[in-house]
Amino acid sequence: MRNKRTLKGLNVMAVSVNLAKALDKEFEDKSLTEILDASPAALAGITDAKAAALKELLGIKTIRELGSNKYFATAGVLVALENKAG
């Protein structure tokens, strides 16, 4: 559902997103901040061992760090470009 809101003079659309399939069950009702501050293991399909490897190899301790990592961001942009071109 979308609701128009004004935030400091900006028109903002509130968007509801169902992340249930993307997160482990215990994180489905958490706030966005709590989710972003959680270990990548909170993402469905990422085990504690995989999260530990991300921390050890790339220094990534949170979902926020994973999402803002320059290498993952670059890879995401490259995939998006390929999808637009093809």
N, C-alpha and C positions, 0 to 999 in steps of 0.2 A: 504494500500500500504506500502511496506517495502523498505527502502533505507538504505544501509550500510553507516555508518559514523564512523570516527575515532575521539574519544574524549580522549585527553591526553594519547594516546597510547593504548586505549582500543577500540576494535571493538564493535560498538553499532548499533543495528537495530532500526531505527525509525519506530514506529508502529502507524497507524491511528486508533483511536477507536471512535465509534459513541456512545455517552452517552445520546443521546436525550431522550430515554425512561427511563433512570435512574435519570434524573434531571428535576426539574421544568423548564418550558419554559424560564423564565428569565435568567437561568444559562446556557443554551445550548451553547451560544457563548462566555462564559467567559473562561479565561485562567485556567489552572490546579491549579495554586496558588490561584486564586480568588475562585475557587470552594472549595479547601481544607480549605480555611480560612472562608468559609461561614458557617452559621448555618446548623445543620443537616436538618432543614426544607427545604433546597434547594434540598434535595433528594426526588424524586417522592414517594408519599405515607407517608411521614413524615410531620405531621401537626405542626403548631406553638406550639400547646399544648403538643404534644409529644416531641418536641425539648426542650420546657421549662421543662418537666419532666426529660429528660436526664441531663439537666443542674442542676436542683435541687437535683436529686437523686445521680448522678454520677459525677457531675462537668464537664460534657462534653458540651463545647460551640461551637465547630467547627467540620466539617467533618473530619479534620485531627486528632483531638483528638478522635473522634469516631473510626476511622480506626486504630489508634495506641493503643487503650485501651487494656490492657492486658487480660481482661476478654473476650472481643469480639474476640481478636486474638486467645485465647485458644479455644474458642468455634468453630471458623472457622477451626482450625487445627484438632480438634476432628471430625468435620463433614467430612473434607477431608480424614482423616484416615479411617473413616467408608466407604466412597465411594470407596477407594482403596481396602479395605478388601472385600467388597461385590461385 
